[in-house]
Amino acid sequence: MEIPNYGNVDFRAVLFDLNGTLGESGRVSEEVKHLLERLADRYTVVVLSADTFGTLEEEFKGLPVRIERVSSGIQKAEIAEGYKPYAAVGNGNNDVAMLEGAELAFCVIGPEGATVDALLASDIIVKDVKDAITMLLDEKKLIATLRG
């Protein structure tokens, strides 16, 4: 998509962190799951997580998303490279390299907070992951936010 006075943004996949981004304490709301289903109609949707709470497979069972188990931010960034060009959504230090490598990066400042480095590595800051997904589903919202 062409964004006036910003440039061209092109991606085929959207990568998400789980904890603090898509969900809280390893749990994802039904509303977010529904939005992910809609997003998967347009993009490859990938969840990358260390699975701290042991809920990764259970939370995404039956959803049209790929899950990637990672052990570090470095591994998360390496896996992300295989999905280029991609958009990324995260909130923590282990998301920074993934956010930096993205065509479009969102930082979610939700109930679990966000790190300064994740914030600085992002193009757009949102208060809820639903806001990021909604923007990805509606190009006009992205254009309105990013245009120069």
ABEGO torsion letter per residue (X at the ends): XBBBGAEBBBBABBBBBABGAABBGGBBBAAAAAAAAAAAAABBBBBBBAGAAGAAAAAABGBBBBBBBBABAAAAAAAAAAAOBBBBBBABAAAAAAAAABABBBBBBBAAEBBAAAAAABABBBABAAAAAAAAABAAAAAAAABX
